[in-house]
Amino acid sequence: MNMMNPPHGIDPFDDPVDRLLAEIAFSIQLPPSLHQKAVDRYEAVRQYLESTSSAFKGQIEHFYPQGSMSIDATISTKGTDDEFDLDIVAQLGGRFRFMSPLQILMELEKALEGYRGLKLVRQTRCVTLYYRDGMHLDISPSIREVGTLERQSHIFHAKGPVATLDDHMVPMNAYGFAMHYRDRTPIEQRVVDSFAKHWEVLNKGKYRADADVDDVPEPTEFVVKNTATLALQLHKRYRNIRFADYDGRIAPSILLSHYAAAAARPNTSLTNMLIRQAGFMITEIENASLYGQLISVSNPCHALDVFTDRWPENISQQDDYAIKLKELVAGLEQLKRGQMSPPHMMEWMRGHFGGQVVTRAADAIANEIGQSIKSSSQQYTRTGKLILPTAAVVRSSKAIASGRDHTFFGKKI
């Protein structure tokens, strides 16, 4: 993407609908303090493996985040609001090159047994460490493909407990995709500045102080960089809520990240960006289903790294996802046009993004604007519109103090 004229972006807190969506994204993000804790933890795991296990000593070439953490799009775990899954790749050296997939996963499991007394589970493609504060660290071992792009590798698929014909190696270049995503989603300074201020004001510097303790490696430095990534976080949250009671596979986050990168367009409002990302995915699903096919999406940096290798499992599954995305788009379009009453709007938001975080977001808005009234500083958009009516704000502040339902856009929610 041409950076001769870097985009300034649109402050997501300027527009009333964008603002509520931005507050939701804010509520589900990995906070800077936990982000730093995650960095510290995976570095500690690497040091433990290299210092205590003869099998891994001198055999870890790279130990780096993949997936959401590598693109600053981590959100709380499916069905919860205080747990986070973090994905790490452990690129291994020559000792492991000729081992079977199950052997490699079992070696990693064995080396981590007893680590800090934490629960340890060997999964199909990774080993998971469960921390007591709700953080999960998924460590996927990989072997570098010689003579290919940087960190192009294979990870390993093996269910166990014994080797089967289904065990295999899976092509992967998570590092390359993270670079591709960053190139497609440039920094938008207004978004960066607005969220930095938001963390500082709403949390009174609590997280910021924690995050500055140590230097964070550049690939994992915590910054809310652009509207595309905020919309991606909201899309993931919507998926998690709508499929919270579903036992089957759901659309993987890497696939949603692919559409976020494809749809990225700087200087787009948050609501429009979320609609745009959903629209890209709807179009591809409908085109595939029209011809009786499943969507097929590969890593743009490595064609053999297939993002749709385990989802969708059938046409009905992808069509159901497209229907749910259409529902999301239809609701957002109504919100943009002002066609929902405030009570209906909040009911819709809770149903699509989760009651707890939506209520928390509305509380944060009411509290912030209540404070602005106390200091005689009204809140206006760039076009001069008052973000919340003054009378509504006063009622909001009183409601918060009394514990009653507060108001938003002038009516009870």
Steps between C-alpha positions, in 0.01 A plus 500: 500500500631844405610689811603821320192658661431296816133496603391699803193284560169587664471530876256218591377695802367790289181332374239367747463154340873468435562604856293220650668246270841640593416469870403135443830436321677676785329272754601173334860585410804355672599786736855634478585354840390151396666548164832557674430205727442282192832610350677428829336160524588370158856623540512318836373180337772519236769550764361209702503265201855593403639488854330191646441265207793335323268433205438872442836647603635689200207376288262798508572716196205737548230538765245754379131591516267403221136572430319778684786604726733549204259754346375658827150353459474280812160497671354314796434130461181354355222518755697696761612857560814447707693220329740525207647240266847589369674308222876446483712325236809312614718455192723201577843395379649200328456249781123501436511500120450127454260435788133419442231759581390313813857456621565873477180595683571241770858628541369851560237373741761301693738797522226725645353253749504656846577851370409728793235249603275607212245285324643367173303348211635357176264601220485385137744766378639663812564468872296732722608651832209618717592784734299556816387849396322365191773550241567204270829465310480273192849396387515351149831333408616551141784402269637755253483421128854539369550748215160668530369835623587598855338274762303303240454176689294193577307452821382156610158334518466192719214410732674217689540318727650279228614588150246453220484545125316828563810657656657749263696821458314824427659777287511834683639851474335692784788747505453583132126554543559735794729709279237493221229611742711789625571613147128494416394679821725803552510703817227763526630760742164630616401147602833447677477829689135457590543154648819595680314786664207272575717250686657781697178683588269208572759295686683795660835384371476158666570293189737745341736490797509121495565484127807724520693282744703326229559551132254291302632345176374690198281216361296495822507865608152596623341769286145531368616589151204534267127468443538177301636319806230644727237372256673161493480480880129581485445238228675238715293602803180472295603152382575393859164620631289357218674162522547486877276191530618332180702180543643477149780691333455872442662733248867530609643834603770479233227490234331806647840671507541422131174678417595791726823544305321465165231752593730752667450855380658779706292799607183292530269526800485206741139411421563512126817294536319226690230496231767489230687206656178304541403582142824362358445169678130481408582552132762224491276255683202567273712471185640166617162363610345601167723240334465243776852563631662578831696823529872442469740758642878468523771708659599764241862438606485121469241335274524165678408660834123458468290704741185299421647152554264423791217748445252507336424129520201526265301751296227526761755610759639780286152612392393522863797725571411724205143529629625609841732755340207639301308543826796693639521724194125567496508608863801724453336664199192571711716652770675724247164626373371561852215250452533329839361644819758518780349207694486289182854602411636385835304175487641436152853583612477265798369217283781539249800592715410372847308659785790551737733687265221709345378609842858576601548705182182700558598558863841628390344747257247624752764534770747682274242747376363545850851604605520744209181668617642540850800674346276700260659336195228373267583224252462584130574324174721658235188619321379678812236247615468434872584135553236454769215738584573700815182390677583137426848540637373642827261207539783261412723635776224478759411148389856381539520650847171337605562165334195534271499447124671794340403683183656526160401729215240650732306186588517217749702192400 
